Amino acid sequence: MSVAAPRRIRIATRKSLLALWQAEYVKAELERHHPGLGVELLPLKSKGDKILDVPLAKVGGKGLFVKELEQAMLDGSADIAVHSMKDVPMEFPQGLGLSVICEREDPRDAFVSNTYKTVDELPAGAVVGTSSLRRQCQILAARPDLEIKFLRGNVQTRLQKLDNGEYDAIVLASAGLLRLELEPRIASYLAPELSLPAGGQGAVGIECRSDDEELHRLLAPLHHASTAECVVAERAMNRRLEGGCQVPIACYAEHCEAGLRLRGLVGAIDGSTILFDEVTGPVAEANAMGIELAERLLAAGADKILAEVYGRELQ
Ligand SMILES: NCc1[nH]cc(CCC(=O)O)c1CC(=O)O
């Protein structure tokens, strides 16, 4: 009689400290729920990590941070990939899909500066570092007198550039700073009214081969239903607008009395126009709410703004 070898789970991950933190988190959660399960990390380099001198919107192609990880699952060298949900494209390659979405960390953007506490305190002409068109358009809409300066790289690189004096302040996802125990670096949190987050920001998702039933079962306890409900609404809006975290689109869902409140915006990259709208509805309608909000924004002129950003018309 043969006994099946105990299952081992190999996690494909990017090599940045934040990606490794997220992969280690999933490893620890899997081991906590399934004592004796063998879990190991397979760190890989992604295209988004290699090309650091160009704004993400110009590197081209979606899924810059996930392609290599998906290839590893398709060729069988890894079983799961752990992603920041805001970097995950809307469509998955044949045979792969999202299995679970874990509990969300703080979704807000963080204002980081060694001199100033808030955006309001920044003097005219101050230099703010970000390469996110979403952050750029919202900051410029609130403060057209500020200068936005290109800033890419992983969290540590960005903080180093701030400390080198290249910027008066920078804006990052608070989730990354909190996970890496860099909370003291956060001067203040940007309210969603000032900087609406990217869809999926702060949430970690786990992708695997769609037909791996045993794995889905092992991953199930890591699923966080209320986070997933919000992310479904946000991703539905992004899918309709054909965008993610590389374009001037923001969306943020939270639970409210009616079920879900979903806020979204599309901005001209110079901040001269911000199209904002919001919808509320029952949780079961999360996907439809995202589409509805996208349609409203398109009707209000988002189609023209995005056609310019994408260099083509939206379908
Ligand atoms: N696009 C890069 C990226 N992807 C996820 C995070 C932060 C963590 C998260 O949102 O879960 C970041 C860095 C940032 O935007 O500052």
The ligand as a Tripos MOL2 file, in Angstrom:
@<TRIPOS>MOLECULE
LIG
   16    16     1     0     0
SMALL
NO_CHARGES

@<TRIPOS>ATOM
      1 N1          2.4230   49.5000   -7.4620 N.3       1 LIG1
      2 C1          3.3650   49.0680   -6.4810 C.3       1 LIG1
      3 C2          2.7160   48.6180   -5.2160 C.ar      1 LIG1
      4 N2          1.9030   47.5510   -5.1950 N.ar      1 LIG1
      5 C3          1.4070   47.4120   -3.9250 C.ar      1 LIG1
      6 C4          1.9350   48.4020   -3.1360 C.ar      1 LIG1
      7 C5          1.6450   48.6550   -1.7060 C.3       1 LIG1
      8 C6          0.8990   47.6270   -0.9270 C.3       1 LIG1
      9 C7         -0.5240   47.3660   -1.3100 C.2       1 LIG1
     10 O1         -1.2360   48.2040   -1.9040 O.co2     1 LIG1
     11 O2         -0.9820   46.2620   -0.9660 O.co2     1 LIG1
     12 C8          2.7920   49.1720   -3.9370 C.ar      1 LIG1
     13 C9          3.6050   50.3260   -3.5030 C.3       1 LIG1
     14 C10         2.8850   51.6490   -3.4200 C.2       1 LIG1
     15 O3          1.9030   51.9050   -4.1400 O.co2     1 LIG1
     16 O4          3.3300   52.5020   -2.6440 O.co2     1 LIG1
@<TRIPOS>BOND
     1     1     2 1
     2     2     3 1
     3     3     4 ar
     4     3    12 ar
     5     4     5 ar
     6     5     6 ar
     7     6     7 1
     8     6    12 ar
     9     7     8 1
    10     8     9 1
    11     9    10 2
    12     9    11 1
    13    12    13 1
    14    13    14 1
    15    14    15 2
    16    14    16 1
@<TRIPOS>SUBSTRUCTURE
     1 LIG1         1 GROUP 0 **** ****
